[in-house]
Protein backbone atom coordinates (compact mmCIF):
# COMPACT_ATOMS: atom_id res chain seq x y z
CA UNK A 1 0.00 0.00 0.00
CA UNK A 2 1.35 3.47 -0.83
CA UNK A 3 1.90 5.89 2.00
CA UNK A 4 -0.25 8.99 2.30
CA UNK A 5 2.64 11.30 1.47
CA UNK A 6 2.96 9.71 -1.96
CA UNK A 7 -0.83 9.85 -2.33
CA UNK A 8 -0.87 13.60 -1.74
CA UNK A 9 2.08 14.24 -4.08
CA UNK A 10 0.31 12.44 -6.92
CA UNK A 11 -2.83 14.38 -6.14
CA UNK A 12 -1.14 17.78 -6.24
CA UNK A 13 0.49 16.97 -9.55
CA UNK A 14 -2.75 16.02 -11.25
CA UNK A 15 -4.52 19.12 -9.96
CA UNK A 16 -1.83 21.52 -11.24
CA UNK A 17 -1.80 19.83 -14.66
CA UNK A 18 -5.50 20.48 -14.99
CA UNK A 19 -5.03 24.15 -14.04
CA UNK A 20 -2.32 24.56 -16.69
CA UNK A 21 -4.35 23.18 -19.57
CA UNK A 22 -7.20 25.62 -18.96
CA UNK A 23 -4.99 28.65 -19.72
CA UNK A 24 -3.65 27.58 -23.09
CA UNK A 25 -6.37 28.59 -25.60
CA UNK A 26 -5.20 31.22 -28.15
CA UNK A 27 -6.62 34.74 -27.82
CA UNK A 28 -7.88 37.27 -30.34
CA UNK A 29 -8.34 41.06 -30.22
CA UNK A 30 -11.84 42.35 -29.44
CA UNK A 31 -13.61 45.46 -28.22
CA UNK A 32 -16.25 45.29 -25.50
CA UNK A 33 -18.67 48.10 -24.64
CA UNK A 34 -21.64 48.52 -22.34
CA UNK A 35 -23.34 51.01 -24.69
CA UNK A 36 -23.04 52.81 -28.04
CA UNK A 37 -21.95 55.92 -26.10
CA UNK A 38 -19.04 54.08 -24.50
CA UNK A 39 -18.04 52.70 -27.90
CA UNK A 40 -18.06 56.16 -29.48
CA UNK A 41 -15.88 57.59 -26.72
CA UNK A 42 -13.15 55.11 -27.71
CA UNK A 43 -11.07 56.97 -30.35
CA UNK A 44 -10.34 53.64 -32.04
CA UNK A 45 -13.88 53.53 -33.51
CA UNK A 46 -15.98 55.65 -35.83
CA UNK A 47 -19.58 56.48 -34.90
CA UNK A 48 -20.79 54.35 -37.82
CA UNK A 49 -18.82 51.36 -36.65
CA UNK A 50 -20.29 51.72 -33.14
CA UNK A 51 -23.85 52.01 -34.34
CA UNK A 52 -23.51 49.24 -36.90
CA UNK A 53 -21.99 46.82 -34.39
CA UNK A 54 -24.59 47.62 -31.76
CA UNK A 55 -27.38 46.98 -34.27
CA UNK A 56 -25.85 43.70 -35.33
CA UNK A 57 -25.45 42.53 -31.72
CA UNK A 58 -28.90 43.57 -30.55
CA UNK A 59 -30.59 42.02 -33.57
CA UNK A 60 -29.18 38.64 -32.47
CA UNK A 61 -30.00 39.09 -28.78
CA UNK A 62 -33.52 37.63 -28.69
CA UNK A 63 -32.48 34.63 -30.75
CA UNK A 64 -29.23 33.70 -29.00
CA UNK A 65 -29.85 34.60 -25.35
CA UNK A 66 -30.44 31.64 -22.98
CA UNK A 67 -34.15 31.04 -22.50
CA UNK A 68 -36.21 30.13 -19.45
CA UNK A 69 -39.78 29.10 -18.94
CA UNK A 70 -40.00 31.11 -15.71
CA UNK A 71 -38.82 34.55 -14.67
CA UNK A 72 -37.56 33.08 -11.37
CA UNK A 73 -35.25 30.60 -13.09
CA UNK A 74 -33.86 33.33 -15.32
CA UNK A 75 -33.30 35.62 -12.34
CA UNK A 76 -31.63 32.80 -10.39
CA UNK A 77 -28.96 32.80 -13.10
CA UNK A 78 -28.82 36.50 -13.97
CA UNK A 79 -30.12 38.39 -10.94
CA UNK A 80 -33.25 40.17 -9.77
CA UNK A 81 -34.58 42.62 -12.33
CA UNK A 82 -32.06 41.46 -14.94
CA UNK A 83 -34.46 39.47 -17.13
CA UNK A 84 -37.11 40.35 -19.67
CA UNK A 85 -39.81 38.54 -21.57
CA UNK A 86 -38.61 37.04 -24.86
CA UNK A 87 -40.63 37.40 -28.09
CA UNK A 88 -41.39 33.68 -28.10
CA UNK A 89 -43.86 31.27 -26.55
CA UNK A 90 -43.27 27.72 -25.31
CA UNK A 91 -44.96 24.88 -27.20
CA UNK A 92 -47.71 24.95 -24.60
CA UNK A 93 -48.21 28.69 -25.06
CA UNK A 94 -46.37 29.84 -21.95
CA UNK A 95 -44.11 32.87 -21.65
CA UNK A 96 -40.39 32.70 -22.22
CA UNK A 97 -37.82 34.81 -20.37
CA UNK A 98 -34.27 35.83 -21.17
CA UNK A 99 -31.53 37.96 -19.57
CA UNK A 100 -31.16 41.63 -20.49
CA UNK A 101 -28.41 42.44 -22.97
CA UNK A 102 -25.70 44.14 -20.91
CA UNK A 103 -23.18 45.02 -23.58
CA UNK A 104 -21.72 43.89 -26.87
CA UNK A 105 -18.49 42.67 -28.34
CA UNK A 106 -17.10 43.59 -31.73
CA UNK A 107 -13.90 42.97 -33.64
CA UNK A 108 -10.79 45.16 -33.22
CA UNK A 109 -8.48 45.23 -36.24
CA UNK A 110 -10.18 42.06 -37.42
CA UNK A 111 -13.39 40.92 -39.00
CA UNK A 112 -15.02 39.41 -35.91
CA UNK A 113 -18.80 39.59 -36.03
CA UNK A 114 -20.54 41.53 -33.25
CA UNK A 115 -22.51 39.71 -30.59
CA UNK A 116 -24.53 40.55 -27.47
CA UNK A 117 -23.05 40.13 -23.98
CA UNK A 118 -24.61 39.33 -20.60
CA UNK A 119 -23.69 39.39 -16.90
CA UNK A 120 -24.45 36.42 -14.62
CA UNK A 121 -25.66 36.80 -11.03
CA UNK A 122 -22.71 34.79 -9.75
CA UNK A 123 -20.06 36.93 -11.45
CA UNK A 124 -21.72 40.29 -12.12
CA UNK A 125 -18.45 42.05 -12.92
CA UNK A 126 -17.61 39.96 -15.98
CA UNK A 127 -19.25 39.78 -19.35
CA UNK A 128 -20.41 36.48 -20.81
CA UNK A 129 -21.35 35.54 -24.33
CA UNK A 130 -24.66 33.88 -25.15
CA UNK A 131 -22.69 30.60 -25.08
CA UNK A 132 -21.79 31.44 -21.47
CA UNK A 133 -18.11 32.04 -22.13
CA UNK A 134 -16.47 34.52 -19.81
CA UNK A 135 -14.83 37.37 -21.78
CA UNK A 136 -13.58 39.29 -18.77
CA UNK A 137 -14.57 42.58 -17.19
CA UNK A 138 -12.48 44.98 -19.29
CA UNK A 139 -14.24 47.40 -21.63
CA UNK A 140 -12.56 48.92 -24.70
CA UNK A 141 -9.77 46.98 -26.38
CA UNK A 142 -9.15 43.55 -24.88
CA UNK A 143 -8.22 39.96 -25.74
CA UNK A 144 -10.68 37.07 -25.59
CA UNK A 145 -10.42 33.32 -26.18
CA UNK A 146 -10.78 32.54 -29.86
CA UNK A 147 -13.71 30.21 -29.25
CA UNK A 148 -15.60 33.04 -27.54
CA UNK A 149 -15.51 35.05 -30.77
CA UNK A 150 -17.51 32.57 -32.82
CA UNK A 151 -21.09 33.28 -33.74
CA UNK A 152 -23.53 32.36 -30.95
CA UNK A 153 -26.21 29.76 -31.66
CA UNK A 154 -29.97 30.15 -31.72
CA UNK A 155 -31.44 29.07 -28.34
CA UNK A 156 -34.82 27.66 -29.11
CA UNK A 157 -35.28 25.63 -25.93
CA UNK A 158 -35.97 26.77 -22.39
CA UNK A 159 -34.26 25.62 -19.27
CA UNK A 160 -35.34 25.36 -15.65
CA UNK A 161 -33.35 24.89 -12.47
CA UNK A 162 -33.71 23.91 -8.84
CA UNK A 163 -35.71 20.70 -9.28
CA UNK A 164 -33.31 18.84 -6.99
CA UNK A 165 -32.33 19.65 -3.44
CA UNK A 166 -35.64 20.10 -1.62
CA UNK A 167 -35.38 16.89 0.47
CA UNK A 168 -32.13 18.08 1.96
CA UNK A 169 -33.98 21.04 3.46
CA UNK A 170 -36.22 18.55 5.26
CA UNK A 171 -33.74 15.85 6.23
CA UNK A 172 -30.30 17.46 6.38
CA UNK A 173 -27.29 15.28 5.66
CA UNK A 174 -27.49 12.65 2.96
CA UNK A 175 -24.91 10.42 4.60
CA UNK A 176 -25.77 7.07 6.18
CA UNK B 1 -11.06 -8.49 19.14
CA UNK B 2 -9.23 -6.28 21.58
CA UNK B 3 -9.71 -2.63 22.36
CA UNK B 4 -6.37 -1.17 23.36
CA UNK B 5 -5.80 2.26 24.87
CA UNK B 6 -3.04 4.24 23.20
CA UNK B 7 -1.39 7.64 23.43
CA UNK B 8 -2.78 10.16 20.98
CA UNK B 9 -0.40 11.74 18.52
CA UNK B 10 0.87 15.16 19.63
CA UNK B 11 -0.52 18.24 17.83
CA UNK B 12 -3.96 16.89 16.99
CA UNK B 13 -5.04 20.47 16.33
CA UNK B 14 -2.48 20.74 13.52
CA UNK B 15 -3.49 17.39 12.10
CA UNK B 16 -7.13 18.50 12.09
CA UNK B 17 -6.18 21.75 10.33
CA UNK B 18 -4.26 19.86 7.63
CA UNK B 19 -7.31 17.76 6.89
CA UNK B 20 -9.77 20.64 7.29
CA UNK B 21 -11.53 18.90 10.17
CA UNK B 22 -12.95 20.45 13.31
CA UNK B 23 -10.86 20.27 16.46
CA UNK B 24 -12.15 21.23 19.91
CA UNK B 25 -9.68 21.72 22.77
CA UNK B 26 -9.94 18.91 25.39
CA UNK B 27 -12.18 16.94 23.05
CA UNK B 28 -9.95 16.32 20.07
CA UNK B 29 -10.94 15.94 16.42
CA UNK B 30 -14.71 15.84 15.94
CA UNK B 31 -15.90 12.41 14.86
CA UNK B 32 -12.51 10.79 15.50
CA UNK B 33 -11.04 9.13 18.57
CA UNK B 34 -7.45 7.94 18.60
CA UNK B 35 -7.13 7.35 22.32
CA UNK B 36 -7.68 3.68 21.56
CA UNK B 37 -7.66 1.22 18.67
CA UNK B 38 -9.11 -2.18 17.88
CA UNK B 39 -6.81 -5.07 17.12
CA UNK B 40 -7.76 -7.99 14.90
CA UNK B 41 -5.89 -11.07 13.74
CA UNK B 42 -5.55 -11.72 10.02
CA UNK B 43 -7.76 -14.78 10.39
CA UNK B 44 -10.53 -12.66 11.94
CA UNK B 45 -10.31 -10.15 9.08
CA UNK B 46 -10.31 -12.71 6.29
CA UNK B 47 -12.55 -15.44 7.65
CA UNK B 48 -14.95 -13.51 9.87
CA UNK B 49 -15.19 -10.21 7.98
CA UNK B 50 -14.10 -9.80 4.35
CA UNK B 51 -15.14 -13.30 3.26
CA UNK B 52 -18.69 -13.07 4.67
CA UNK B 53 -19.08 -9.42 3.51
CA UNK B 54 -18.32 -10.37 -0.10
CA UNK B 55 -20.68 -13.30 0.21
CA UNK B 56 -23.44 -11.00 1.52
CA UNK B 57 -22.80 -8.72 -1.48
CA UNK B 58 -23.50 -11.69 -3.76
CA UNK B 59 -26.71 -12.47 -1.85
CA UNK B 60 -27.68 -8.83 -2.35
CA UNK B 61 -27.16 -9.16 -6.11
CA UNK B 62 -29.53 -12.13 -6.08
CA UNK B 63 -32.08 -9.98 -4.28
CA UNK B 64 -31.72 -7.24 -6.89
CA UNK B 65 -31.99 -9.75 -9.72
CA UNK B 66 -35.27 -11.04 -8.37
CA UNK B 67 -36.62 -7.62 -7.34
CA UNK B 68 -36.17 -5.97 -10.75
CA UNK B 69 -38.62 -8.49 -12.21
CA UNK B 70 -41.12 -8.14 -9.38
CA UNK B 71 -43.33 -5.07 -9.28
CA UNK B 72 -44.83 -6.04 -5.96
CA UNK B 73 -41.37 -5.97 -4.35
CA UNK B 74 -40.42 -2.65 -5.93
CA UNK B 75 -43.68 -1.18 -4.77
CA UNK B 76 -43.14 -2.58 -1.24
CA UNK B 77 -39.78 -0.80 -1.15
CA UNK B 78 -41.61 2.45 -1.82
CA UNK B 79 -40.15 2.86 -5.31
CA UNK B 80 -42.61 4.67 -7.58
CA UNK B 81 -43.81 3.00 -10.79
CA UNK B 82 -42.13 5.41 -13.27
CA UNK B 83 -38.79 4.06 -12.02
CA UNK B 84 -39.46 0.32 -12.23
CA UNK B 85 -38.33 -0.18 -15.84
CA UNK B 86 -35.52 2.33 -15.41
CA UNK B 87 -34.09 0.45 -12.41
CA UNK B 88 -34.55 -2.93 -14.11
CA UNK B 89 -32.70 -1.72 -17.21
CA UNK B 90 -29.83 -0.27 -15.17
CA UNK B 91 -29.37 -3.73 -13.62
CA UNK B 92 -29.69 -5.66 -16.88
CA UNK B 93 -27.26 -3.28 -18.60
CA UNK B 94 -24.75 -3.96 -15.84
CA UNK B 95 -24.38 -0.30 -14.83
CA UNK B 96 -21.32 -0.10 -12.63
CA UNK B 97 -21.32 0.59 -8.90
CA UNK B 98 -18.50 2.34 -7.05
CA UNK B 99 -18.78 1.79 -3.31
CA UNK B 100 -20.83 1.05 -0.22
CA UNK B 101 -20.47 0.26 3.49
CA UNK B 102 -22.02 -2.66 5.35
CA UNK B 103 -22.66 -2.12 9.04
CA UNK B 104 -22.05 -5.25 11.08
CA UNK B 105 -22.30 -6.49 14.61
CA UNK B 106 -19.24 -8.56 15.54
CA UNK B 107 -17.98 -9.82 18.88
CA UNK B 108 -14.56 -11.11 17.84
CA UNK B 109 -15.67 -14.61 17.06
CA UNK B 110 -18.62 -16.29 15.50
CA UNK B 111 -20.48 -15.16 12.45
CA UNK B 112 -20.72 -11.44 11.83
CA UNK B 113 -24.31 -10.18 11.51
CA UNK B 114 -25.46 -7.68 8.89
CA UNK B 115 -27.34 -4.80 10.52
CA UNK B 116 -27.73 -2.65 7.41
CA UNK B 117 -26.20 -1.90 4.03
CA UNK B 118 -25.37 1.74 3.25
CA UNK B 119 -25.23 1.14 -0.46
CA UNK B 120 -25.88 4.63 -1.84
CA UNK B 121 -24.46 7.45 0.32
CA UNK B 122 -22.12 5.96 2.95
CA UNK B 123 -20.40 8.32 5.37
CA UNK B 124 -16.99 8.16 7.12
CA UNK B 125 -15.14 7.63 3.84
CA UNK B 126 -12.39 10.14 4.53
CA UNK B 127 -11.83 8.92 8.08
CA UNK B 128 -11.52 5.36 6.81
CA UNK B 129 -9.38 5.95 3.78
CA UNK B 130 -7.11 8.81 4.76
CA UNK B 131 -7.22 9.65 8.45
CA UNK B 132 -6.98 6.07 9.63
CA UNK B 133 -4.11 5.22 7.30
CA UNK B 134 -2.12 8.30 8.25
CA UNK B 135 -2.65 7.38 11.93
CA UNK B 136 -1.25 3.89 11.28
CA UNK B 137 1.89 5.25 9.62
CA UNK B 138 2.54 7.96 12.18
CA UNK B 139 1.66 5.87 15.25
CA UNK B 140 4.11 3.24 14.02
CA UNK B 141 6.83 5.82 13.44
CA UNK B 142 6.25 7.36 16.85
CA UNK B 143 6.27 3.86 18.36
CA UNK B 144 2.82 4.35 19.87
CA UNK B 145 1.83 0.97 18.43
CA UNK B 146 3.92 -2.14 17.81
CA UNK B 147 5.92 -2.47 14.56
CA UNK B 148 4.40 -4.69 11.94
CA UNK B 149 0.81 -3.53 12.37
CA UNK B 150 -1.26 -3.60 9.20
CA UNK B 151 -4.79 -2.35 8.51
CA UNK B 152 -7.65 -3.45 6.28
CA UNK B 153 -7.39 -0.33 4.16
CA UNK B 154 -6.97 -0.34 0.39
CA UNK B 155 -9.81 2.14 0.02
CA UNK B 156 -7.94 5.02 -1.62
CA UNK B 157 -6.07 2.91 -4.19
CA UNK B 158 -9.20 0.90 -4.95
CA UNK B 159 -11.32 3.96 -5.62
CA UNK B 160 -8.62 5.50 -7.84
CA UNK B 161 -8.24 2.21 -9.76
CA UNK B 162 -11.98 1.73 -10.17
CA UNK B 163 -12.92 5.21 -11.40
CA UNK B 164 -11.57 4.65 -14.96
CA UNK B 165 -13.53 1.38 -15.13
CA UNK B 166 -16.94 2.91 -14.46
CA UNK B 167 -17.73 3.56 -18.15
CA UNK B 168 -17.62 7.33 -17.66
CA UNK B 169 -17.55 8.83 -21.16
CA UNK B 170 -16.59 12.47 -20.69
CA UNK B 171 -16.60 14.86 -17.76
CA UNK B 172 -18.20 13.80 -14.50
CA UNK B 173 -20.11 16.18 -12.29
CA UNK B 174 -19.91 15.71 -8.53
CA UNK B 175 -23.01 16.84 -6.69
CA UNK B 176 -24.34 17.07 -3.16
CA UNK B 177 -26.03 19.53 -0.85
CA UNK B 178 -23.28 22.12 -0.42
CA UNK B 179 -24.77 23.33 2.86
CA UNK B 180 -23.70 20.17 4.70
CA UNK B 181 -19.93 20.35 5.31
CA UNK B 182 -19.56 16.62 5.93
CA UNK B 183 -21.27 15.70 2.68
CA UNK B 184 -19.23 18.27 0.74
CA UNK B 185 -16.00 17.04 2.36
CA UNK B 186 -16.69 13.43 1.41
CA UNK B 187 -17.64 14.43 -2.11
CA UNK B 188 -14.54 16.62 -2.54
CA UNK B 189 -12.41 13.65 -1.55
CA UNK B 190 -14.17 11.41 -4.10
CA UNK B 191 -13.60 14.07 -6.74
CA UNK B 192 -9.90 14.24 -5.86
CA UNK B 193 -9.70 10.48 -6.33
CA UNK B 194 -11.35 10.75 -9.73
CA UNK B 195 -8.86 13.42 -10.77
CA UNK B 196 -5.99 11.34 -9.51
CA UNK B 197 -7.32 8.63 -11.80
CA UNK B 198 -7.13 11.06 -14.71
CA UNK B 199 -10.82 11.89 -15.06
CA UNK B 200 -12.17 15.35 -15.86
CA UNK B 201 -14.47 16.54 -13.12
CA UNK B 202 -16.38 19.49 -11.81
CA UNK B 203 -18.50 20.19 -8.80
CA UNK B 204 -22.10 21.40 -8.55
CA UNK B 205 -24.71 21.83 -5.83
CA UNK B 206 -27.78 19.62 -6.29
CA UNK B 207 -30.03 22.67 -6.30
CA UNK B 208 -28.06 24.25 -9.16
CA UNK B 209 -28.71 21.37 -11.55
CA UNK B 210 -30.90 22.54 -14.42
CA UNK B 211 -33.04 20.89 -17.07
CA UNK B 212 -33.06 21.92 -20.72
CA UNK B 213 -36.05 21.66 -23.01
CA UNK B 214 -34.82 18.36 -24.38
CA UNK B 215 -35.08 16.91 -20.87
CA UNK B 216 -31.35 16.68 -20.26
CA UNK B 217 -29.77 17.74 -16.97
CA UNK B 218 -27.43 20.71 -17.34
CA UNK B 219 -24.95 22.42 -15.07
CA UNK B 220 -24.63 26.09 -14.27
CA UNK B 221 -22.89 26.79 -17.58
CA UNK B 222 -25.54 25.03 -19.62
CA UNK B 223 -23.32 22.00 -20.24
CA UNK B 224 -25.14 18.68 -20.40
CA UNK B 225 -24.42 16.49 -17.36
CA UNK B 226 -23.42 13.13 -18.82
CA UNK B 227 -22.31 11.51 -15.57
CA UNK B 228 -23.42 12.54 -12.10
CA UNK B 229 -21.58 11.24 -9.05
CA UNK B 230 -24.05 12.15 -6.33
CA UNK B 231 -23.76 12.13 -2.58
CA UNK B 232 -27.53 12.45 -2.46
CA UNK B 233 -29.94 9.58 -2.01
CA UNK B 234 -31.93 7.88 -4.72
CA UNK B 235 -35.12 7.99 -2.69
CA UNK B 236 -34.80 11.78 -2.45
CA UNK B 237 -34.13 12.53 -6.12
CA UNK B 238 -36.86 10.15 -7.29
CA UNK B 239 -39.39 12.14 -5.24
CA UNK B 240 -38.21 15.67 -6.08
CA UNK B 241 -39.49 17.97 -8.87
CA UNK B 242 -36.92 16.80 -11.45
CA UNK B 243 -37.50 13.15 -10.48
CA UNK B 244 -39.83 12.30 -13.38
CA UNK B 245 -37.16 13.50 -15.83
CA UNK B 246 -34.49 11.11 -14.56
CA UNK B 247 -35.37 8.01 -16.60
CA UNK B 248 -35.23 9.86 -19.93
CA UNK B 249 -32.37 12.23 -19.09
CA UNK B 250 -29.60 10.03 -20.48
CA UNK B 251 -27.44 10.87 -17.45
CA UNK B 252 -25.27 8.11 -16.00
CA UNK B 253 -25.63 8.05 -12.21
CA UNK B 254 -23.10 6.84 -9.66
CA UNK B 255 -24.31 5.00 -7.65
CA UNK B 256 -26.47 3.44 -10.41
CA UNK B 257 -30.28 3.27 -10.10
CA UNK B 258 -30.38 -0.43 -9.08
CA UNK B 259 -28.58 0.54 -5.84
CA UNK B 260 -31.91 2.06 -4.74
CA UNK B 261 -33.01 -1.50 -3.96
CA UNK B 262 -30.03 -2.07 -1.65
CA UNK B 263 -29.87 1.28 0.09
CA UNK B 264 -33.36 0.67 1.42
CA UNK B 265 -33.75 -1.24 4.72
CA UNK B 266 -36.46 -3.26 2.98
CA UNK B 267 -33.41 -5.16 1.71
CA UNK B 268 -33.21 -6.91 5.09
CA UNK B 269 -36.58 -8.69 4.97
CA UNK B 270 -35.94 -9.49 1.30
CA UNK B 271 -32.62 -11.14 2.23
CA UNK B 272 -34.24 -13.06 5.08
CA UNK B 273 -37.08 -14.11 2.80
CA UNK B 274 -34.67 -15.59 0.25
CA UNK B 275 -31.93 -16.85 2.57
CA UNK B 276 -33.63 -17.57 5.89
CA UNK B 277 -31.23 -19.01 8.43
CA UNK B 278 -28.06 -17.75 6.73
CA UNK B 279 -25.43 -17.32 9.51
CA UNK B 280 -24.64 -13.70 8.63
CA UNK B 281 -28.24 -12.50 8.46
CA UNK B 282 -30.67 -11.49 11.18
CA UNK B 283 -34.37 -12.30 10.96
CA UNK B 284 -36.22 -9.38 9.37
CA UNK B 285 -39.79 -8.70 8.26
CA UNK B 286 -41.81 -5.93 6.67
CA UNK B 287 -43.95 -4.54 9.47
CA UNK B 288 -47.19 -5.31 7.64
CA UNK B 289 -46.15 -8.93 7.07
CA UNK B 290 -48.24 -11.29 9.27
CA UNK B 291 -45.01 -13.00 10.35
CA UNK B 292 -43.84 -9.68 11.82
CA UNK B 293 -46.55 -9.74 14.51
CA UNK B 294 -45.51 -13.20 15.67
CA UNK B 295 -41.89 -12.10 15.68
CA UNK B 296 -42.67 -8.99 17.71
CA UNK B 297 -44.60 -11.07 20.24
CA UNK B 298 -41.46 -13.00 21.09
CA UNK B 299 -40.35 -9.76 22.76
CA UNK B 300 -37.00 -8.76 21.21
CA UNK B 301 -36.71 -6.76 18.00
CA UNK B 302 -35.54 -3.52 16.44
CA UNK B 303 -38.06 -1.39 14.58
CA UNK B 304 -36.56 0.78 11.81
CA UNK B 305 -38.04 2.98 9.09
CA UNK B 306 -37.14 1.66 5.64
CA UNK B 307 -35.45 4.91 4.69
CA UNK B 308 -34.04 6.45 7.87
CA UNK B 309 -30.43 7.47 8.31
CA UNK B 310 -27.88 8.10 11.07
CA UNK B 311 -29.73 6.19 13.74
CA UNK B 312 -32.90 8.25 13.66
CA UNK B 313 -36.40 6.94 14.42
CA UNK B 314 -35.18 3.60 15.81
CA UNK B 315 -36.90 1.62 18.55
CA UNK B 316 -35.35 -1.36 20.32
CA UNK B 317 -37.53 -3.72 22.34
CA UNK B 318 -35.90 -6.38 24.50
CA UNK B 319 -37.76 -8.90 26.62
CA UNK B 320 -40.91 -6.91 26.07
CA UNK B 321 -39.51 -3.54 27.19
CA UNK B 322 -38.47 -0.56 25.08
CA UNK B 323 -34.77 -0.14 25.87
CA UNK B 324 -33.95 2.47 23.24
CA UNK B 325 -35.88 4.98 21.19
CA UNK B 326 -34.63 7.82 19.00
CA UNK B 327 -36.41 10.72 17.33
CA UNK B 328 -36.17 11.95 13.81
CA UNK B 329 -38.04 12.99 10.67
CA UNK B 330 -38.56 9.49 9.26
CA UNK B 331 -41.30 8.29 11.62
CA UNK B 332 -44.08 8.30 9.05
CA UNK B 333 -42.27 5.95 6.63
CA UNK B 334 -43.02 2.25 6.29
CA UNK B 335 -41.05 0.16 8.81
CA UNK B 336 -39.30 -3.15 9.14
CA UNK B 337 -38.61 -5.32 12.17
CA UNK B 338 -35.21 -6.91 12.60
CA UNK B 339 -33.89 -9.36 15.19
CA UNK B 340 -32.10 -7.67 18.08
CA UNK B 341 -28.41 -8.59 18.07
CA UNK B 342 -26.81 -6.12 20.45
CA UNK B 343 -23.48 -4.53 19.65
CA UNK B 344 -20.68 -5.63 21.98
CA UNK B 345 -19.83 -3.28 24.84
CA UNK B 346 -16.14 -2.67 25.25
CA UNK B 347 -14.94 -0.08 27.75
CA UNK B 348 -16.21 3.22 26.45
CA UNK B 349 -18.97 2.35 24.09
CA UNK B 350 -20.59 0.17 21.50
CA UNK B 351 -18.42 -0.45 18.41
CA UNK B 352 -20.12 -0.82 15.06
CA UNK B 353 -17.97 -2.40 12.36
CA UNK B 354 -18.30 -0.80 8.95
CA UNK B 355 -16.85 -2.79 6.09
CA UNK B 356 -16.21 -0.83 2.90
CA UNK B 357 -16.72 -2.35 -0.50
CA UNK B 358 -15.26 -0.76 -3.62
CA UNK B 359 -16.54 -2.33 -6.84
CA UNK B 360 -17.94 -5.08 -4.59
CA UNK B 361 -14.59 -6.05 -3.08
CA UNK B 362 -14.17 -5.70 0.71
CA UNK B 363 -11.19 -3.33 1.01
CA UNK B 364 -11.65 -1.25 4.13
CA UNK B 365 -12.82 -1.29 7.69
CA UNK B 366 -13.95 1.56 9.86
CA UNK B 367 -15.16 1.18 13.40
CA UNK B 368 -17.48 3.72 14.94
CA UNK B 369 -18.20 3.90 18.63
CA UNK B 370 -21.30 5.38 20.14
CA UNK B 371 -22.36 5.70 23.76
CA UNK B 372 -25.68 4.04 22.92
CA UNK B 373 -26.80 0.85 21.20
CA UNK B 374 -27.73 2.77 18.05
CA UNK B 375 -24.87 4.43 16.20
CA UNK B 376 -25.81 8.01 15.48
CA UNK B 377 -24.38 11.35 14.53
CA UNK B 378 -22.30 11.66 17.72
CA UNK B 379 -20.39 8.47 17.03
CA UNK B 380 -16.63 8.66 16.57
CA UNK B 381 -14.40 6.66 14.25
CA UNK B 382 -11.74 4.66 15.98
CA UNK B 383 -8.74 3.20 14.12
CA UNK B 384 -7.88 -0.48 13.93
CA UNK B 385 -4.84 -2.63 13.27
CA UNK B 386 -4.22 -6.16 12.13
CA UNK B 387 -1.56 -7.91 14.16
CA UNK B 388 -1.02 -11.62 14.54
Boltz contact constraints between the chains, C-beta under 6 A:
constraints:
  - contact:
      token1: [A, 3]
      token2: [B, 137]
      max_distance: 6.0
  - contact:
      token1: [A, 4]
      token2: [B, 133]
      max_distance: 6.0
  - contact:
      token1: [A, 4]
      token2: [B, 134]
      max_distance: 6.0
  - contact:
      token1: [A, 10]
      token2: [B, 196]
      max_distance: 6.0
  - contact:
      token1: [A, 11]
      token2: [B, 192]
      max_distance: 6.0
  - contact:
      token1: [A, 11]
      token2: [B, 196]
      max_distance: 6.0
  - contact:
      token1: [A, 14]
      token2: [B, 195]
      max_distance: 6.0
  - contact:
      token1: [A, 14]
      token2: [B, 196]
      max_distance: 6.0
  - contact:
      token1: [A, 132]
      token2: [B, 221]
      max_distance: 6.0
  - contact:
      token1: [A, 132]
      token2: [B, 222]
      max_distance: 6.0
  - contact:
      token1: [A, 157]
      token2: [B, 212]
      max_distance: 6.0
  - contact:
      token1: [A, 157]
      token2: [B, 213]
      max_distance: 6.0
  - contact:
      token1: [A, 158]
      token2: [B, 213]
      max_distance: 6.0
  - contact:
      token1: [A, 159]
      token2: [B, 210]
      max_distance: 6.0
  - contact:
      token1: [A, 159]
      token2: [B, 212]
      max_distance: 6.0
  - contact:
      token1: [A, 160]
      token2: [B, 211]
      max_distance: 6.0
  - contact:
      token1: [A, 161]
      token2: [B, 210]
      max_distance: 6.0
  - contact:
      token1: [A, 162]
      token2: [B, 207]
      max_distance: 6.0
  - contact:
      token1: [A, 163]
      token2: [B, 241]
      max_distance: 6.0
  - contact:
      token1: [A, 163]
      token2: [B, 242]
      max_distance: 6.0
  - contact:
      token1: [A, 164]
      token2: [B, 206]
      max_distance: 6.0
  - contact:
      token1: [A, 164]
      token2: [B, 209]
      max_distance: 6.0
  - contact:
      token1: [A, 164]
      token2: [B, 237]
      max_distance: 6.0
  - contact:
      token1: [A, 164]
      token2: [B, 240]
      max_distance: 6.0
  - contact:
      token1: [A, 164]
      token2: [B, 242]
      max_distance: 6.0
  - contact:
      token1: [A, 165]
      token2: [B, 206]
      max_distance: 6.0
  - contact:
      token1: [A, 165]
      token2: [B, 207]
      max_distance: 6.0
  - contact:
      token1: [A, 166]
      token2: [B, 240]
      max_distance: 6.0
  - contact:
      token1: [A, 167]
      token2: [B, 236]
      max_distance: 6.0
  - contact:
      token1: [A, 168]
      token2: [B, 177]
      max_distance: 6.0
  - contact:
      token1: [A, 171]
      token2: [B, 329]
      max_distance: 6.0
  - contact:
      token1: [A, 173]
      token2: [B, 180]
      max_distance: 6.0
  - contact:
      token1: [A, 173]
      token2: [B, 183]
      max_distance: 6.0
  - contact:
      token1: [A, 174]
      token2: [B, 121]
      max_distance: 6.0
  - contact:
      token1: [A, 174]
      token2: [B, 183]
      max_distance: 6.0
  - contact:
      token1: [A, 174]
      token2: [B, 231]
      max_distance: 6.0
  - contact:
      token1: [A, 174]
      token2: [B, 232]
      max_distance: 6.0
  - contact:
      token1: [A, 174]
      token2: [B, 233]
      max_distance: 6.0
  - contact:
      token1: [A, 175]
      token2: [B, 121]
      max_distance: 6.0
  - contact:
      token1: [A, 175]
      token2: [B, 123]
      max_distance: 6.0
  - contact:
      token1: [A, 175]
      token2: [B, 183]
      max_distance: 6.0
  - contact:
      token1: [A, 176]
      token2: [B, 118]
      max_distance: 6.0
  - contact:
      token1: [A, 176]
      token2: [B, 121]
      max_distance: 6.0
  - contact:
      token1: [A, 176]
      token2: [B, 309]
      max_distance: 6.0
